Amino acid sequence: MSRVAVIGVGQSEFVRAYPGSVRELAFEGFKDAMRDAGLTPRDIGASVICSAPEYDKQRSPAGVFAEYFGLNPQPTFYVESLCSSSSMGLRLAYSLVKSGLHEVVAIIGFQKMSEISSAESQERMGRGADIQWESPFGTMMPAYYAMYARAHMAAYGTSLEDLALIRVKAATYGQLNDKAVYRKAVTLENLSNPTDRMAGPVASPLRVGDCCANADGSSCVIVASEEKAKAFCRKPVWILGVGAATTSVNLAGREVFTGLTAAREAARQAYAMAGIGPGDVDVAEVHDCFTIAEMMAYEDLGFAKPGEGRELIRSRATYKEGRIPVNVDGGLLSKGHPIGATGGSQIRTIVLQLRGEAGPIQVKDPEIGLVHNIGGVGLYGNVSIFGR
């Protein structure tokens, strides 16, 4: 069977409130990727549309987008796995191409979260947990991740300053990303000053600065068979490994609270498929919906031993010039988190890195890139590995 490559990537600007319709928003990422790949709609054999439907007013957006993008009568699919939807979409598209069923597939992720109020958004996020046994009691995303932060602190001595250093790094690179929502510097002083908005409490120990923001946005990734990739693309980026796993939706069923078991299993699968280990990764995008999520990702992916992730951020090993650069596009903490578009945005960053086209955030000569994308509170784990 032939290899599968990414031949085009695109992304809209991530914003707090997009003024147009969801089809117009999704088209921005699609148009960007199609120009990048040099394709026309008739070159696309199938499309995979990805979002979290509880935020969408448009039911069955896949059919709406296929019509608007000129992709009929090609088949379209809809994929949902909460915040990891477009990484799961990549897995589906990879399978469609690898099987020989299609030669070129577009993965389009989107979310227009401003269509509902902040309170409604939080309520829907809570319903990502079990609606019978957990979410009726008021659990929300910041509270869930705060539990993990408390557990990590208790087990390993992780400090508030360690988490703050992750946000400082995110802001350092977010200022360089013209598609990010938050493009301002953040300092340790901001996060330690009780009168500063960034230090305001959300769910102890997490503060405003420890949390990413909702956003509207879209992304698109186009994958192709080896034959088509070589025909269409000067710099194909090969998909070397895809891992995916799930775990108990109820936190009462979780064995540990110092890491995400679904992420660890997805990483194990992806590394085995790619035939590499953590030390072979040159640049990574990880799901930093909260600062503690990035800290746990360091350890779940094997970049550091359990409890030693803090040493990576303290030593600046995860900065652009460090041993393992992580989220040098600002991550979710700076870009914002349009749920269905997030994984595609992460993939776009890694593809640009491996092509040597990442501009001011370019890592020196990367050959292997990794994307870690989480759905819910570690319910879904997706890890994808790419090679130059």
N, C-alpha and C positions, 0 to 999 in steps of 0.2 A: 504493500500500500504506500502511496506517495506521502510525502511530508505535507504539513499544513502551515501556511504562513499568514502573517498579518501584512496586508498590502496597502492599507489606508486607515488613517485615524483622523477623528475630528471631534470638536467640542465647541459648544456655545460658551459665551461668557456666563459664569455663574453669578446670579443677581438675587437680590432679596425679593423683588416683585417684577416679573416679566410682564410687559404690557399686552402681549398678543395671546393667541390661542395656543393650546397644547400642540396642535399640529405644526404651527409656525415655529414654536420653540424646538420641537424635535427635528424639524427640517434644518435648523441652523447647524446642528451637529452632523446630520446626514450630508448636507451640502459641503461642509468642510472636508469630510472624509472622502467624498466622491471626487472632489477636486484634487485632494492629496493622491488618490489612486489613479486619477485620470480615466475614470469610468463613466458610463452612461447608465441610466436605469435598466436598459435591456441587458446589460452585462451581469446584473445581479440575479442569481438563480433562486434565491429565497431570502427572506428577512426574518429576524428574530427581534421582537419588540419587548422591552424590559421595563417594568415599573412596579411599584407597590400599589395595587389597585384601590386600596382604601383611601388614598389621597386624590384619586382621579374622579372627576365628574363625568368624563367621557367613558362610557362602558365599551369594552372591546376596542381599545385604541389601535390594535394591530391592523384591523381592516380599514380603519379611517386613515392611518398613515400610509398603508399600501396604495390606497387610491390617490392621496395627496402627493405622494412622492413619485407617482408614475410606475409603480412596481406591479400592477396587475397585468396578467393573470398569475404571476409567480406566487407560490404559496408563502404564507406568512404565519409565524408562530408567536405565541405570547408566553413569556417566562416570568415567574415571580418567586423570589426567595428573599423578601424584605430588602435590606440594604445591599445584599450581594447579588441582586437580580441580574445585572449585566455581566458579571463574572460567570454566573451560571449560564447566561446566554452564550458566552464564549464557549463554554463546555458543550452546549448543544450544537452550536455552529461547527465547532471542531469535529464533532461526531458525524454531522451531516456531510461534511467534506471528506473526512477520513473514510467513511463508508462508500464513497463514490456516488451518493445520491444527488449531491449538488457540487458544483465546482467553485462557485463564488457565493458567499453568504454575508449579509450585512447585519450586524448586531447594533440595534438602536436603543439606547437607554434614555429615559427622560423622567422628570418629575416637576410638576408645577405646584409646589407646596403652598404658595401664596393664595391658591384658590380657596383655602379654608383658613380659619383663624388659628392663632397660636394655641389657644385652649383646645380647639378641635384636633389640632395636630398632635398635641401631647396625649389626648385621649386615644387617638388611633395608634400611636406608638405603644401605649400601654396594652392595647389589644394584640400586639405582637407576642405577648405572653398568653398563657392559658386563660381564656375568658371565663372559665368556671372556677378555677382554684386560685388564680393570682391577681389578674388585672382588676377584678371588682374591689380589691382592697386598696386601690390607689397607687399601685406600683407604676413607675415611669422610668424611662431610660436613664436619666441622671442618677436616680436612686439605685437602680440595679448596678450600674458601674461603680457607684460609691461603695457598694458592698464589696466589690472586687478590690477596690482601692484600699479599703480598711483591712481586708484579709492579707493583701500583699504587704502592707505596712507592718501588720502584726507578725507576719512570718519572716520578713526579710529586713525590716528596718527602713524600708523606703520612706522618703520624707516628702513633705509638701514642696520643698525646694527642688527635689529631683523631678517632680511632675512639672513644676514651673519651668525648668530648663527645657523640657520638651516643647512647651508653648513658645518659649523664646526662640528656639530653633525654627519652629513652624512660621513664626512671624518674620524671621530673618529672610526666609525664602518666599513667603507670601508677598512681600513687597516687590519681588521681581516677577510675579506672575500676573500678567494683565487680564487673566480670566478669573481671578480669585475675588471673592466677596470682600475679604478683609485684607487690606494692603498696608497696614500700619505696623510700626515697630512695637514690640512688647518687651518690657524689661522685668527683671526680678523684682525691682522696686514696685512696679505696677501691681504685681501679684501678691506682694507682701504688705502693701499699704491699705489699711482697712477702709480708707476714704476713697480709694480708687475703684471705679466700676468693675475693673477686671478681677478685683479681689472679692467681689460680692459673693455671698454664700448662695449655693444652688442646692446641693445635697452633700452634706459634710462627709468627707473632707473636700469634695469638689467645689471649685469656685467658677465664676463666669468664665475666666480665662482657661479653665480646664475643659471646657465644652465647645464643640463645634456648633455652627449655626445652621438652621434650615436655609435652603436656597432653592431657586428655580434654575433648571439647567438641562442640557442634553449632551449626549456623547454618541459617537458612532465608531465602530471598529469593523473593518472589512477583512474577511479571511478568504483564502483561496487555496486550491490544490497546488502542488509543486509546479505542475505544467503551466497553469494559469499565472501563478506568481512570477515565474521566470519570463512569461510573455508580457505581463503588464507592468512589472515593478523593477526598478533599478536596485532598490535596497530592501528586499523582503526580510522580515524578522520572523524567525521560525518559532512555532509553538513546540517547546521541548517536553513540557509536562503539565498535566492538569490534575489537581486533586480536589476532592470535595467530600465533606462529611457533615453529619448532623449530631446533635446530642439532645438530651432531655429538655423539653420546653419549660418545664417547671424547675425552678432552682432547687427545690427540695430533692430533685433527682440527680443533682450535680455532685460529683465526687470531690472536686477541688474548686477553690475560689481564688487561686493565685495565678490562673491561666485558663485558656479556653481549649478544652479537649478537642473540639471539632477543628480548630485551627491546627492543632498539633497533628491530628490524623490526616488532614488535607495536605499539610506540609510533607508528612512522611510519604504519602502517595505521589506527590508531585516530584519530590527529590528522586524517588525510586524510578519513576517513569523517565525522568530526564537523565538519570545516571550520574547525578552530581550530589554534593552535600552543601550544607550552609556556607562553608568556607569558599565555595566556588562562585557565590553570588557577588556581583560587582556593584549593583544598585538595586534598591527595593522601594516599593510603595506599599505601605501598610495602612490598615484601617484605623485611623486615629480619631474616631468619633469623640473620644475623651483622651486626655493625656495618659491615663492609666492604661488605656487600650493599646497605645503605642509601646508603653513599657512592657506589657505582657507579650506583645508581638515579638519584641526582641528575643524573648526567652522561648516562646512557642515555636518560633522558626529556627531556633538553634544558633542564633547569632551570639547569644550569651547563655550561660548556664542559669538555671532557676535562681532568682535572687540577685543575679549579677547584671541585670539589664541596666541598672542605674549607673554602673561603671562606664557603659557605652556613652551615655549622654553627658556624664560628668567629664569624660576625656575628649568629648567632641568627636568620637569615632563615627557617629552617625551624621556628621556634617559632610558637605560636598567633598572636602579634601580628606575625609577620614577613611578608616578601614572598611566600613560598610555604610555608605551614604543611604539615608532613609528619608523619604518624603521631602526631597529637595525642591519640590514644587509648592511647598507650604502645607501639603496634606489637607485633610478635611478641616482641620482647625483653622486654616486660612482660606481655603477654596470655598468652604461651605459644603453642605451635604444634600444635594438633590437626589434622593434615595436611589431611584432607578438608574441615574446617570453616573453614579460614583465609580463603580467598577470600570466602566469604559473610560472615564477620565484618568484613572490610575494606569490602565493599559496604555492609553495614549502617551502618558509621560514616559513610561518605560520604552515604548517603541521609539519615541524621539531620542531618548538617551542612547539606545543601541544603534541608531542611525547616525549619531553625532550631530543631531539637529536641535538640541535642547537650549541653545543660546546661553544666556548668563548662568543657567543652573546646570550646564553640561558637566558631567563627571568625566574624568580622564579615561579614555579608551575602554569603556565597559564592553564586555562580551556576553555576560549573563545577567538578565534582569528578572526580578520576582515581583509579583503582585499578590498581596494578602488582603482579602475582602471578606468581611464578616456580615452576616445577616442576623438582625435581632441582637440579643445579649448572648452572642456565641451560639445561637441555635444552628445557624448554617456557617460552615467554614469553607472558603474557596481559596486555593493557592494555585497560581499559574506561573509557569517559568518560560522565559523567552530567551532565544539566542540570536546573536548577530549572524 
